[in-house]
Each structure stands twice: as C-alpha cells, then as structure tokens.
C-alpha cells in the first residue's frame, strides 16, 4: 500500500498530511456540533492511507464502549464486534491509552474471538490510536484496512499518530466550545427565570401593597403549597394579568469579546 504525501521517500503524493491536519482545524469552524465534528474527523482519518481505510471512533458511554461515529458502516461493524466480549484492539486502546497495531489480522494471536469476527468482515490489518483530552483517554480512533496485510507501515503509522494527536487537540477545543454553548444556554434560562419572577413580584407588590421581599415570600409559598416550580407560578401570574404568555427566552447577548453585558457590569461594579 502506498503512503500519502511525500516525506522524502519518493512516495507518490496523495492527500498530504499537512492538508489533512489543516482540515482538522477547519472542522472547528464548520461543524457546529461535536457529533458532526467527529463524523468529519473519521472521514478525514480514513484518507490517511491509500486506498482509504475505514475509520470508527470508539468512546465510553455509561461505562460501556460504543462507536459514536464511523466513516462507513464496515468500520462500525468491526468496532461493535468487540464490545460484547470486551476484547479487541479498539477496546484495548480505549482502556489503556496504548496504540494497537495488527499487521496481519489472519495470523495475529491476540483476541482469537475477535480475529474470527474481523476476518469474516474482511479486515486485513488495523491500527487503533487513543484520543486524549486533558490527559484522559476519552476515545479511540480505529483504522481498518480491507486490502492487504501490513497496510500501516512505519511511515503510515507515524502519520496516523500525528493525525490522532492533532485530532485530540481539536477535540478538546470542540468539547470546550460545546460546554461554553451549554453554559450560555443555562445563563439564558436563568435570566429568563429571573425576568419573569421579577415581573410577578412587581404584580404582587401592586396588588397586595407590600414590599418586594413580602411579595417574593408570597410567590414562594404558593409555589410550595401547589408543588409547582417558582418560574411556573410566576409565568401563570404574568400571563393572567397581561393576557399574553410570559416570554420564554431572555435577552442574553454576548458581546464580541465573549463577555455578556451583565458580566461586564458586575466586573466593574456598575448598576444593572
């Protein structure tokens, strides 16, 4: 099997490693969700060798390994054949953080039950590499070749290891971005809740001619007595008085530097 790109060995160029690594970084801009990012990552990894291999990405879910994405159905089939018994190269790489290469699937002595499964699916050789995020192995990138033994020679293995390291870095950023998005959503929900509760408190203050603390206490008591969330009680009160449903979203806008207006004011001690 010919390698991809040229590292001074006369190998006919295919998709250069630098091109693939650059594409990994572009995924961070193009893929809005982590799952889409991983799917595109698997497809890029398959192009590390020529002809392209099949790639599956294994991760742990509820303590059990599973294939989260794959470049094609064959890779998922090979991956999933390892999960029931808990043996095989991708499971081992995920559990230990070790790179696992199978040069010739038909003669490799490890995991004999898996060998029968893999050979039946046409696997000739494979390479499983850990994906490490913040020092923790959170996945394994599994490359399966169906054309010939020893597809992952020294050059191709080095290329795959470089790609896996770059993919791990990009995955770290993708997960961090997903967490930031989740935090933003939580802030929006919190601000929406605060907004409608403030409106309900204002209504009670006017109706009961009481202070804000007294109005909030009345609102909370009604919530407890009726086993309803405080926000639900507030929404119903606002809707009853205004004749329109309470707003479901908050006007939470992030500034270009990523800092919300509320956060900026809090940092500088400004009034809301």
N, C-alpha and C positions, 0 to 999 in steps of 0.2 A: 504494500500500500504506500502510495506516495504521500509525503508530508505536505503541509500547507505553508506557503510562503518560502522564503529562502533565508537561511542563516549561514550563508557561505558554503553550502554543501552541494550546490548545483541542482537542488530540488526545483522542479518546475513550479512557478508561483501559482497559487490558487487564491483563496481569500487570505490575505496577510493577517498575521496575529495582531499587528497594530490596528488594523481595520476592525477586527472583532472586539478588541479592547475598547476602542473608541465607541463602537456601537453599544457596548455595555453602559457606558456613561450616558449616551443619548437616551437609553431606556428610562432613565430617571426623569427626563423631561417629557417623554412621550407617553409613558404608561402611568395613568392616574391612580391605579390600584396595585397593591403588592402582587395579587394573583396574576394580573396582566404582565407585570414586570417579570415574574418568574417564568411565565409561559414563553415570553420572547427570549428570555435568558436561555431556556432549554433549547430553543430552536437555534440560537447562535452557537451554543456549545456543540450541537450536532455537527456543525461545519468545521470543527477543529481538525477533522481528518477528511481525507478524500479517497473514495466516495464518502459522503456524510454518514456518520454513525446515527444511532438513535439515543436520545437522552431522556432520562427521567430524573426528577428531583424528589428525593425522599425526605420527609420531615417527621417529627413525632407529634401525634395528636392524641390527647388523653392517655399518654404513656405508651401508645402503640404506633409503630411506623406506618406511614402511608405515603403514597405517591400524590403529591399535591398538584404537579403539572408534568407533562411529558411532551416531547417534540412530535411523537406519533404513538398510535396505540400499541405498537410492539414493545416499546420501552416500558410502558405501564404494565403490560402482561408479564414481562420478565421481573420487574420490581415486585409485583404483587404475589408472584410465586414464592417469594422469600418470607413473606410476613407471617403466614400461618405457623410455620415451624420456628420462626425467629432465627433463621440461618441464611447466609448468603453474603456476597460482597458488599451490597449497599447497606444492609443491616449492620454488618461489622464496622463499616466506615462510620456510620452514624453513631454507633455505640462507643467507638474507641477513638475517633478522630484520625484514624490511620488511612493512608492511601492504599487501596487494594487493587492489584492488577492480576488479571487472569490471562496469561499469554495464549493458552490453548484450552478452551473450555472442555473439550472431549477428554483430555488427559489430566486435567488439574485434580489433585486428590482431595482438596478441601470441599466440604459441604456436599457429599455424594448425592443426597436427595435433591438439592438444588441443581446439581450438574445434570441430572436426568431431565429436570424441568427446562433448564436453559437450552440444552442440546435439542430437545424436542421443538423448541421455538426457533432454532436455527442460529443461536448465539455461537460465534467462533472465538471471540475474545472480548474482554471488557476492562474498564477502568472506573473505579469509584473513588471520588475525592470528597473530603469533608468540606462543608461550608461553615466557616467560623465567624460568629458575630460577637464582638466584645469578649473574646476569649472563650466563648461557649460554642460547642458544635450544635448547630440547630438544623442541619440538613446534610444530605449527601448528594452530590451530582454524579449520576451514573451514566457512563458512556458504553454502549453495546455495539459491537461490530458484527455484522452478519455475513461478511465476505471472506475473511481469511484469518488464520491464527496470527498472533504477534502483530496486530494492527497498531498497537501503541508502543512503538519503539522508543528509544531514549529521547529523540527529538520531539515526537508527538506527546510523550508523557510530560516532558518539560513544558511544552506549550500548554497542555491541559492544566498543569499545576499553576502556571502563571495566570491562566484564564480564571481558574477557580478562586485564586487569591483576590483578583480584581473583582470577581463576581461577589465575593464575600463582603468586600468593602462597599460595593454598590448596594448590596442587600441591606447592610447596616443603615445606610442613608435612606433607603426606601422604607424600612421599618420605622425609622425615626420620623420620617415625614408622615407616615400613617398615624403614628402616635400623636404628632402635632395636630393632625386633622381631627383626631378623636378628642383631643383637648379643646380645640376650637369649638367643636360641636357641644361639648359639655358646658363650656362657657356661655354659648348661645342659649342653651337650655336654662342655665342658672339665671342669666339675665332676663329671659322671658318670664321665668317664675317670679323673680323679684319684682318685675314690672307689674304683673297682674295682681300680685299680693298688695303692692303699694296702692294700686287703684282701689282695691277692695277696702283697704284700711281707710282711705280717704272717704269712700262712700259711708262707711260705718261712723266715722267721725262726724260727718254732716248729719246723719240720721239720728245718732244717739247723743250728739253734742258731748263728745268725750275726747280724751287725748289719744294720740297715736298708739301709745302703749296699751291703753284700755281697749282700743279698737282691735289691736292685734290679738290681745288675750281673748276677746270675744270670738274672733275668727278661728283661733286655735281650738277653743273649747268646742265650737260647732264641728270642727274637723274631727276631734277625738270622739265626741258623742255619736257621730254618724259614721265613724270608721272610714272617713274619706281623706284623701290627701289634701293638704292645705291649699295647694295650687288649684285642685278641682273645685273646692269650696269658693275660692276667690274668682275663678273663671265663671262659675254659675252666677255669682252675685253681680259681677260686671255685666254679664250678658242680660240678666234680668233688668238691670237699671238702664242700660244703654239700648237694649233691644237688638243688639248685634253680638255675634260670638266674640269672645275675648281673643286678642291676637295670639297666634300660636308661635310666632318667631320674634326674636329680639333684633333690634337694630345694632348688631355687633359687627363693627367694621374694623378690619386690620389695616393699619397704616402701611405705607410702602416698606418701612423698615421692619415690619412684622410685629410692632408693638401696638396694642389696642389703645384707643383714646382713654378708656378707663384706667388702664395700667399706667399710661404716661402721666395722667393727672395724679394718681396715687403716689407715683415715684417722686413727683415734685411738690406733693402736699397741696395740690390745687383742689378747689371745691368741685363737686360733680355738676 
